[in-house]
Amino acid sequence: RSKNMARPGGPQPRAGVRPTHPGVVFASFGCCQPREKMDDKVAKAMYGDMADAGVPRKKKEAMCSWCFEQAVHFFIKETSTWLCDACKGRTAESPKAPDCMARLEGSGKGSAVCAKSKGDWEDLLAKKKQAFSKPRNLTKIRYEMTRESPFRHLAQKDGLIRPFVYLTSMSCQHRSLMAIQLGWCPMAEEGFGDAHEESWSILSKKGLGLRARCVGGLNKINPFAPLLDWVGILNHVASTMYVPSYMSWNDEFQCEKLTPQEGKEESVLVHSRKVETFEVELMDKVSKQQRSKMNRVQVCTVAQLMTSDNLRKLMAIQQARGVERHSVSLFAIDSCFLQLARDKHLAKGQDADPVQGDELVTAVATFLSNMVEGDIEMFDEAGLNEIKRPVPESILNANFEPLWLTLGTLGMKPHSTMARVLPCIILLMMQKEKLRMAQIDITSPEFSKGSSKGDV
């Protein structure tokens, strides 16, 4: 026990397991390094005995063909590929442009695409800057959530209207990050910059979209398999992650599993109480799973921080704005705590300072930001530190790092199907909470026009 208490910075190594810090599995894939150069002490803390085998990891700074940003890329020995530190896309060195990293769109090196060697490179870069720099306010978000478009009608018809409306309310940076996670470069798409077309792509893109990624078993090769609706997608994620083959649905979930017919009826609604209940329970499961992977010292530290004035005020402000359940907030607190603890551990090793309440509140407020003016400042009373924002045209505004670490904490293999799908599901659940804090009520009839029946 005394040993445990002596190492507040990271998880305790189990027998036979290489010690890591709170990046857990993903640390070993070279994507958790800080942006500064690592010294030997830090390398040792990250990689244990492997630290001598050529660590610090091989890295280089170059333009990324996924997110069109000048970023650090880390070489991942296990897969012989590189990883962009900004968007977490898989990259390879480009033979055509030494200052650019090609994106790996498929599984092999033959699928490498170098953005700089394309003729429309400058145009796409300008288009990205313009789309990312557009100012956002609540009026524009409401407009995107309610306006008619062919894509909205397709989402309605296919039972994907609920996630579609959430996606249209996100920032362009968040949608771009989701597209990159699912496996394509959104900036190279013709519809980039149109919230509705981008949202429909994320849900329905052939072979890569959220719906296609959630097809399991023989349905992958069955051309007549029915297309999944929103309930079908959630059922697939819940069953894959939390219902092993030797257990039944009711052993794990309190809410009843909706039949395909019930799912079809509920999925054409923007707001459905049954779907809402299912989403809340699924998010609770993810949050509890992350908490169960944290060690005793980390759990105790977070519990202690929860009693601080900073976090109490943060929760009170959220409650005053209509947030009834705190499953998303608690998930965000754990994720941000792990990221802060990791960054401090990397900077100072065993001498790292503990995470402070004001640091954690600032990280959580930024993580739950919808990139609208004033949405971080509303937590000022909770004692925020100075907010350091990346430039508006950067994908770093999507603040993916805590979520990337969550995938590592849950022991997922980077770029496996579920490691691509889960961040998108979590971001959609978080978006629901962000809209609540912005006092945009998804149950309002203005968002449900075109739904086939009222709220059930």
C-alpha positions as CSV (number, residue, x, y, z in Angstrom):
1,R,0.0,0.0,0.0
2,S,2.8,2.4,0.8
3,K,4.2,1.8,-2.7
4,N,0.9,2.6,-4.1
5,M,0.7,5.9,-2.3
6,A,4.2,6.8,-3.4
7,R,3.3,6.8,-7.1
8,P,0.2,9.1,-7.5
9,G,1.1,9.8,-11.2
10,G,0.0,6.6,-12.9
11,P,-1.4,3.1,-12.7
12,Q,0.4,0.5,-10.7
13,P,1.9,-2.2,-12.9
14,R,0.3,-5.6,-12.5
15,A,2.4,-8.8,-12.5
16,G,3.9,-9.4,-16.0
17,V,2.6,-6.1,-17.4
18,R,4.9,-3.4,-18.5
19,P,4.4,-0.3,-16.3
20,T,2.8,2.7,-18.2
21,H,1.3,6.0,-17.2
22,P,-2.4,7.0,-17.5
23,G,-2.3,6.7,-21.3
24,V,-2.4,3.0,-20.7
25,V,-2.4,0.9,-23.9
26,F,-2.2,3.8,-26.3
27,A,1.0,5.0,-24.7
28,S,2.7,2.0,-26.3
29,F,1.6,3.1,-29.7
30,G,3.6,6.3,-29.5
31,C,0.6,8.7,-29.6
32,C,0.8,9.9,-26.1
33,Q,4.0,11.8,-26.2
34,P,4.0,15.5,-25.3
35,R,4.8,17.9,-28.1
36,E,8.2,18.7,-26.5
37,K,11.2,16.4,-26.8
38,M,11.2,13.6,-24.3
39,D,14.1,13.0,-22.0
40,D,15.4,9.6,-20.9
41,K,13.6,9.7,-17.5
42,V,10.3,10.4,-19.2
43,A,10.9,7.7,-21.8
44,K,11.6,5.2,-19.1
45,A,8.4,6.2,-17.3
46,M,6.5,5.7,-20.5
47,Y,8.0,2.6,-21.9
48,G,9.6,0.8,-18.9
49,D,12.4,-1.6,-20.1
50,M,11.7,-0.8,-23.7
51,A,13.0,2.7,-23.1
52,D,16.5,1.7,-24.0
53,A,15.5,0.3,-27.4
54,G,15.7,3.5,-29.3
55,V,13.2,5.6,-27.3
56,P,12.5,8.6,-27.6
57,R,10.3,7.5,-30.5
58,K,11.2,8.5,-34.0
59,K,9.1,11.5,-34.9
60,K,9.0,14.3,-37.5
61,E,7.1,17.5,-38.2
62,A,5.3,17.7,-41.5
63,M,2.0,18.6,-43.2
64,C,-0.7,15.9,-42.6
65,S,-2.7,14.8,-45.6
66,W,-5.6,13.9,-43.3
67,C,-6.2,17.2,-41.4
68,F,-4.1,19.5,-43.6
69,E,-2.1,20.8,-40.5
70,Q,1.6,21.1,-39.8
71,A,1.9,18.5,-37.0
72,V,4.2,16.1,-35.3
73,H,4.0,12.5,-36.6
74,F,5.2,9.6,-34.4
75,F,6.5,6.4,-35.9
76,I,4.7,3.3,-34.6
77,K,7.1,0.4,-34.6
78,E,4.3,-2.2,-34.1
79,T,2.6,-1.3,-37.4
80,S,5.5,0.4,-39.3
81,T,3.3,3.4,-39.9
82,W,3.2,6.9,-38.5
83,L,0.5,8.7,-36.5
84,C,-0.5,12.4,-36.7
85,D,-0.5,13.9,-33.3
86,A,-3.2,16.4,-34.3
87,C,-5.9,14.2,-35.8
88,K,-4.7,10.7,-34.9
89,G,-4.8,9.6,-38.5
90,R,-2.5,6.9,-39.8
91,T,0.2,8.3,-42.1
92,A,3.2,7.2,-44.1
93,E,6.2,9.2,-45.5
94,S,5.4,10.6,-48.9
95,P,7.9,9.9,-51.7
96,K,6.6,12.9,-53.7
97,A,6.7,15.6,-51.0
98,P,9.3,15.3,-48.2
99,D,7.5,18.0,-46.1
100,C,4.2,16.2,-46.2
101,M,2.9,12.9,-44.7
102,A,0.6,10.8,-46.9
103,R,-2.7,9.5,-45.4
104,L,-3.2,5.7,-45.3
105,E,-6.8,5.3,-46.4
106,G,-6.8,1.5,-46.5
107,S,-4.9,-1.2,-44.5
108,G,-1.8,-1.3,-46.6
109,K,0.9,1.2,-47.7
110,G,-0.5,1.0,-51.3
111,S,-3.4,3.1,-50.1
112,A,-1.2,6.2,-49.3
113,V,-2.5,9.5,-50.7
114,C,-0.2,12.6,-50.5
115,A,-2.4,15.7,-50.4
116,K,0.4,18.0,-51.5
117,S,1.0,16.1,-54.8
118,K,-2.6,16.7,-55.8
119,G,-3.3,19.7,-58.1
120,D,-6.1,21.1,-55.9
121,W,-4.0,21.2,-52.7
122,E,-3.9,25.0,-52.3
123,D,-7.7,25.2,-53.0
124,L,-8.5,22.6,-50.4
125,L,-6.3,24.3,-47.8
126,A,-8.1,27.6,-48.4
127,K,-11.5,25.8,-48.2
128,K,-10.5,24.2,-44.9
129,K,-9.4,27.5,-43.4
130,Q,-12.6,29.2,-44.5
131,A,-14.9,26.4,-43.1
132,F,-13.0,26.2,-39.8
133,S,-12.9,30.0,-39.2
134,K,-16.6,30.6,-39.6
135,P,-17.9,32.2,-36.4
136,R,-20.5,30.1,-34.5
137,N,-23.4,31.3,-32.5
138,L,-26.6,29.8,-31.1
139,T,-28.8,31.3,-33.9
140,K,-26.6,29.6,-36.6
141,I,-26.7,26.3,-34.7
142,R,-30.5,26.4,-34.5
143,Y,-30.7,27.3,-38.2
144,E,-28.6,24.2,-39.1
145,M,-30.6,22.0,-36.8
146,T,-34.0,23.0,-38.3
147,R,-33.4,23.9,-42.0
148,E,-34.6,21.6,-44.7
149,S,-32.3,19.8,-47.1
150,P,-32.2,16.6,-49.3
151,F,-29.8,15.1,-46.7
152,R,-32.2,15.8,-43.8
153,H,-34.9,14.0,-45.8
154,L,-32.6,11.0,-46.4
155,A,-31.7,10.9,-42.7
156,Q,-35.4,11.0,-41.8
157,K,-36.3,8.2,-44.3
158,D,-33.4,5.9,-43.0
159,G,-34.1,6.4,-39.3
160,L,-30.9,8.4,-38.7
161,I,-32.6,11.8,-38.0
162,R,-31.6,12.0,-34.3
163,P,-27.8,11.7,-34.8
164,F,-28.1,13.8,-37.9
165,V,-29.5,16.8,-36.0
166,Y,-26.8,16.4,-33.3
167,L,-24.1,16.3,-36.0
168,T,-25.4,19.5,-37.7
169,S,-25.1,21.3,-34.4
170,M,-21.4,20.4,-34.0
171,S,-18.5,22.6,-35.2
172,C,-16.9,21.8,-38.5
173,Q,-13.7,20.7,-36.6
174,H,-15.6,18.1,-34.6
175,R,-17.3,16.7,-37.8
176,S,-14.0,16.6,-39.6
177,L,-12.3,14.7,-36.8
178,M,-15.1,12.1,-36.7
179,A,-14.7,11.6,-40.5
180,I,-11.0,11.1,-40.1
181,Q,-11.6,8.6,-37.3
182,L,-14.0,6.7,-39.5
183,G,-11.5,6.6,-42.3
184,W,-11.7,9.3,-44.9
185,C,-10.4,12.9,-45.4
186,P,-13.4,15.3,-45.3
187,M,-11.5,18.2,-46.8
188,A,-11.2,16.3,-50.1
189,E,-15.0,15.8,-50.3
190,E,-17.1,18.0,-52.5
191,G,-19.6,18.7,-49.8
192,F,-17.1,19.9,-47.2
193,G,-18.3,23.1,-45.5
194,D,-22.0,22.1,-45.8
195,A,-23.1,20.9,-42.3
196,H,-25.9,18.8,-43.7
197,E,-23.8,17.0,-46.3
198,E,-20.9,16.4,-43.9
199,S,-23.4,15.0,-41.3
200,W,-25.0,12.7,-43.8
201,S,-21.6,11.4,-45.0
202,I,-20.5,10.6,-41.4
203,L,-23.7,8.5,-41.0
204,S,-24.0,6.8,-44.3
205,K,-20.8,6.8,-46.4
206,K,-20.5,3.5,-48.2
207,G,-18.2,1.1,-46.4
208,L,-16.8,3.8,-44.0
209,G,-19.7,5.7,-42.4
210,L,-21.0,5.0,-38.9
211,R,-23.8,2.8,-40.2
212,A,-21.5,0.7,-42.4
213,R,-18.9,0.3,-39.6
214,C,-21.6,-1.2,-37.3
215,V,-22.6,-4.0,-39.7
216,G,-21.5,-7.3,-38.1
217,G,-21.1,-11.0,-39.1
218,L,-22.5,-12.3,-42.4
219,N,-24.3,-9.1,-43.1
220,K,-21.0,-7.6,-44.1
221,I,-21.1,-9.7,-47.3
222,N,-24.9,-9.9,-47.7
223,P,-26.0,-7.3,-50.3
224,F,-29.6,-7.7,-49.2
225,A,-29.0,-7.0,-45.5
226,P,-31.2,-4.2,-44.2
227,L,-29.5,-0.9,-43.5
228,L,-29.1,0.0,-39.8
229,D,-31.1,2.8,-38.3
230,W,-30.0,4.7,-35.2
231,V,-31.3,2.1,-32.7
232,G,-29.6,-0.6,-34.8
233,I,-26.3,1.2,-34.5
234,L,-26.7,1.6,-30.7
235,N,-27.7,-2.0,-30.3
236,H,-24.6,-3.1,-32.2
237,V,-22.2,-1.0,-30.1
238,A,-23.9,-2.1,-26.8
239,S,-23.9,-5.8,-27.8
240,T,-20.3,-5.7,-29.1
241,M,-18.9,-3.9,-26.0
242,Y,-21.1,-5.1,-23.1
243,V,-23.1,-8.2,-23.9
244,P,-20.7,-11.2,-24.4
245,S,-22.1,-14.2,-26.3
246,Y,-22.7,-16.2,-23.0
247,M,-24.9,-13.5,-21.5
248,S,-28.3,-12.2,-22.4
249,W,-29.2,-8.5,-22.9
250,N,-31.1,-8.2,-19.6
251,D,-28.1,-9.4,-17.6
252,E,-26.3,-6.2,-18.6
253,F,-28.9,-3.6,-19.5
254,Q,-31.9,-2.4,-17.4
255,C,-33.7,-0.9,-20.5
256,E,-35.5,-3.4,-22.7
257,K,-33.8,-4.2,-26.0
258,L,-35.9,-2.7,-28.8
259,T,-37.0,-5.1,-31.6
260,P,-36.1,-4.2,-35.2
261,Q,-39.7,-3.0,-35.7
262,E,-39.8,-0.9,-32.5
263,G,-36.3,0.4,-33.3
264,K,-37.6,1.5,-36.8
265,E,-40.5,3.4,-35.2
266,E,-38.4,5.1,-32.6
267,S,-35.5,6.0,-35.0
268,V,-37.6,8.2,-37.2
269,L,-38.1,10.6,-34.2
270,V,-35.8,13.4,-33.3
271,H,-36.8,12.9,-29.7
272,S,-37.8,9.5,-28.3
273,R,-37.9,8.7,-24.6
274,K,-37.0,5.1,-25.2
275,V,-33.9,6.0,-27.2
276,E,-33.0,8.7,-24.7
277,T,-33.1,6.1,-21.9
278,F,-31.0,3.6,-23.9
279,E,-28.4,6.3,-24.8
280,V,-28.1,7.4,-21.1
281,E,-27.5,3.8,-20.0
282,L,-24.9,3.2,-22.7
283,M,-23.0,6.3,-21.8
284,D,-23.2,5.3,-18.1
285,K,-21.6,1.9,-19.1
286,V,-18.7,3.6,-20.9
287,S,-18.1,6.0,-18.0
288,K,-18.1,3.2,-15.4
289,Q,-15.9,1.0,-17.6
290,Q,-13.3,3.8,-17.8
291,R,-13.6,4.4,-14.0
292,S,-13.1,0.6,-13.4
293,K,-9.8,0.7,-15.3
294,M,-8.4,3.6,-13.2
295,N,-6.3,2.6,-10.2
296,R,-7.2,3.2,-6.5
297,V,-5.0,6.3,-6.2
298,Q,-6.5,7.9,-9.3
299,V,-10.1,7.1,-8.2
300,C,-9.4,8.6,-4.7
301,T,-7.8,11.7,-6.2
302,V,-10.8,12.3,-8.4
303,A,-13.2,11.8,-5.5
304,Q,-11.2,14.3,-3.5
305,L,-11.2,16.8,-6.4
306,M,-15.0,16.3,-6.6
307,T,-15.4,17.9,-3.2
308,S,-13.4,21.0,-4.2
309,D,-15.3,24.3,-4.7
310,N,-14.3,24.3,-8.4
311,L,-16.0,21.1,-9.3
312,R,-19.0,21.6,-7.0
313,K,-19.6,25.0,-8.7
314,L,-19.2,23.4,-12.2
315,M,-21.8,20.8,-11.4
316,A,-24.2,23.4,-9.9
317,I,-23.9,25.6,-13.0
318,Q,-24.7,22.6,-15.2
319,Q,-27.6,21.7,-13.1
320,A,-29.0,25.2,-13.3
321,R,-28.9,24.9,-17.1
322,G,-31.0,21.8,-17.1
323,V,-28.4,19.0,-16.9
324,E,-30.2,16.4,-14.8
325,R,-27.8,13.4,-15.0
326,H,-24.1,13.9,-14.8
327,S,-22.9,10.7,-16.6
328,V,-21.3,12.8,-19.4
329,S,-19.8,15.3,-16.9
330,L,-18.4,12.5,-14.8
331,F,-16.9,10.8,-17.9
332,A,-15.4,14.2,-19.0
333,I,-13.9,14.7,-15.5
334,D,-12.3,11.3,-15.5
335,S,-11.0,11.7,-19.1
336,C,-9.6,15.2,-18.4
337,F,-8.0,14.1,-15.1
338,L,-6.2,11.2,-16.8
339,Q,-4.9,13.5,-19.5
340,L,-3.7,16.1,-17.0
341,A,-2.1,13.4,-14.9
342,R,-0.4,12.0,-18.0
343,D,0.9,15.4,-19.2
344,K,2.3,16.2,-15.7
345,H,3.9,12.7,-15.4
346,L,5.6,13.1,-18.8
347,A,6.9,16.5,-17.9
348,K,8.3,15.7,-14.5
349,G,8.1,11.9,-14.0
350,Q,7.8,10.9,-10.4
351,D,8.2,14.5,-9.2
352,A,4.9,15.5,-11.0
353,D,2.6,17.9,-9.1
354,P,-0.9,16.6,-8.3
355,V,-3.8,17.8,-10.5
356,Q,-5.4,20.9,-9.0
357,G,-9.2,21.7,-9.0
358,D,-8.9,24.8,-11.1
359,E,-6.8,22.9,-13.8
360,L,-9.4,20.1,-13.9
361,V,-12.4,22.5,-14.2
362,T,-10.7,24.4,-17.0
363,A,-9.9,21.2,-18.9
364,V,-13.5,19.9,-18.5
365,A,-15.1,23.3,-19.5
366,T,-12.9,23.3,-22.7
367,F,-13.6,19.6,-23.4
368,L,-17.4,20.3,-23.2
369,S,-17.2,23.5,-25.3
370,N,-19.3,23.6,-28.4
371,M,-17.0,26.3,-29.8
372,V,-19.6,29.1,-29.3
373,E,-18.6,32.4,-27.9
374,G,-19.1,32.4,-24.1
375,D,-19.7,28.7,-23.6
376,I,-16.5,28.3,-21.6
377,E,-16.9,31.6,-19.8
378,M,-20.2,30.6,-18.3
379,F,-18.1,28.4,-15.9
380,D,-16.1,31.4,-14.8
381,E,-17.6,31.2,-11.3
382,A,-16.0,27.7,-11.0
383,G,-12.6,29.4,-11.0
384,L,-11.2,28.8,-14.5
385,N,-7.6,29.3,-15.4
386,E,-6.6,31.2,-18.5
387,I,-8.1,29.5,-21.5
388,K,-5.5,28.7,-24.2
389,R,-7.2,28.1,-27.5
390,P,-5.5,26.9,-30.7
391,V,-6.0,29.2,-33.8
392,P,-9.5,29.0,-35.2
393,E,-8.5,27.1,-38.3
394,S,-6.9,24.2,-36.4
395,I,-8.5,20.8,-35.9
396,L,-7.0,20.9,-32.4
397,N,-10.1,22.9,-31.4
398,A,-12.0,19.6,-31.4
399,N,-9.9,18.7,-28.3
400,F,-9.8,14.9,-29.1
401,E,-6.9,14.1,-26.8
402,P,-8.9,13.1,-23.6
403,L,-11.1,10.8,-25.8
404,W,-8.1,9.3,-27.5
405,L,-6.7,8.4,-24.1
406,T,-10.1,6.9,-23.1
407,L,-9.7,4.4,-26.0
408,G,-6.3,3.4,-24.5
409,T,-7.7,3.2,-21.0
410,L,-10.4,0.8,-22.3
411,G,-7.7,-1.3,-23.9
412,M,-8.8,-0.8,-27.5
413,K,-6.5,-1.4,-30.4
414,P,-6.0,1.9,-32.3
415,H,-8.0,2.1,-35.6
416,S,-9.8,-1.1,-35.0
417,T,-13.5,-0.9,-36.0
418,M,-14.8,-0.3,-32.5
419,A,-12.0,2.2,-31.7
420,R,-13.3,4.1,-34.7
421,V,-17.0,3.9,-33.8
422,L,-16.9,4.5,-30.1
423,P,-15.4,8.0,-30.2
424,C,-18.2,9.1,-32.6
425,I,-20.9,7.7,-30.3
426,I,-19.4,9.4,-27.3
427,L,-19.1,12.7,-29.2
428,L,-22.8,12.5,-30.1
429,M,-23.7,11.8,-26.4
430,M,-21.5,14.8,-25.4
431,Q,-23.2,17.0,-28.0
432,K,-26.5,16.3,-26.4
433,E,-25.1,17.6,-23.1
434,K,-23.5,20.7,-24.8
435,L,-26.9,21.6,-26.4
436,R,-28.5,21.3,-22.9
437,M,-26.0,23.7,-21.5
438,A,-26.6,26.1,-24.4
439,Q,-30.3,25.8,-23.4
440,I,-31.3,24.3,-26.8
441,D,-34.0,21.7,-26.1
442,I,-34.0,18.8,-28.5
443,T,-37.5,17.9,-27.4
444,S,-38.8,21.2,-28.8
445,P,-41.2,20.7,-31.8
446,E,-39.1,23.0,-34.0
447,F,-36.5,20.3,-34.4
448,S,-39.0,17.5,-35.0
449,K,-40.8,18.8,-38.1
450,G,-41.0,16.1,-40.7
451,S,-41.0,13.3,-38.1
452,S,-43.8,10.9,-38.8
453,K,-45.3,11.1,-35.3
454,G,-45.0,13.1,-32.1
455,D,-42.9,12.3,-29.0
456,V,-43.5,8.9,-27.5
